[in-house]
Amino acid sequence: MLRVPAHVVVIVLVIVGLVALPFAAVLLGADRWSQLPPDRPKIEAKQKTDRRPTTNGQPNAETDGAETTNPAVAEVHPEAAQADASKDISERGQEISEYWTVLGYSVRVTDSLLVVFNFLLFVGTMLLWWSTRRSVNIAERALIELERCFVTVEVTEPGIEGVSSGRFSVAGKRLEYRCLNYGRSAVHITEIYRTFPIIEGADLPEPVQHDFEQSRHLPAGVIAARDFPYIEREKPMTIFDSRIYEEGSVEKYRVFFLGYVTYLDVFGDLYVNGFCFVFDPYGDRFVRIGDGRYNYIEKLSD
């Protein structure tokens, strides 16, 4: 089952919330924004003057020579009313043109465009963050790969030879192998395990896996640097089976040297390096043999 880290879930939820919040704000406020201002008809009022009628054809003494003014009467001129209506329609058309319909709501164009711009700005920011984070991860991996150690075991003195008599000889010999570090940083060698099985025929011995209990633990301060390998030496008389001294042992048996070494790098990661060699009696040397079950590098710590 795929397990998603908690921080990834939190980031996704935050992104969804930030994206949905502006649109929710626009839709919730759409009813208020959709109320267009009401029409305000304009009526022109004009003062109208009138002259009182005379009595029996004679002017009224009380009002003779004087004009009476009637109260203001609303008078709508057709030309003015048409002009005002045209003006109102134009203004209303301009107001309507500032809105458009989104999901059945009238939304102000400028507000919706501002939301879209902020959304695009947010997306661009997230893409920039993702790109920057990816660049940082690549740089970090490159630094680790550049500085990390790479330890392997090589046999420099086999401690045994195949003689013309048809059997192996260890007289005056010693076995020497080294933990070589091809990385740029030094490592701390923590454990070593090795065995020397003798197998009859063309078979291979059983692979050796890391076992903390069977390993020989080295003291603190044992390191292997690029120009300073860690060296181990063994006495052949104490490590090889006595069957190597039998007549015809060279043709009958194969001598193996296999095991593993564990080391701690500068980043605090623990690795195990497995190795397997078989003795070549015609070249008087140990040569590597076996597949990934015998020769491997594995990371033990998370």
Secondary structure, 3 states (H helix, E strand, C coil): CCCCCHHHHHHHHHHHHHHHHHHHHHHHCHHHHCCCCCCCCCCCEECCEECCCCECCECCCCCCCCCEECCCEECCCHHHHHHHHHHHHHHHHHHHHCEEEECCEEEEHHHHHHHHHHHHHHHHHHHHHHHHHHHHHHHHHHHHHHHCCCEEEEEEEECCEECCCCCEECCCCCEEEEEEECCCCCEEEEEEEEECCEEECCCCCCCCCCCCCCCEECCCCCEEECCECEEEEECHHHHCCHHHHCCCHHHHEEEEEEEEEEEECCCCCEEEEEEEEEEECCCCEEEECCCCCCCEEEECCC
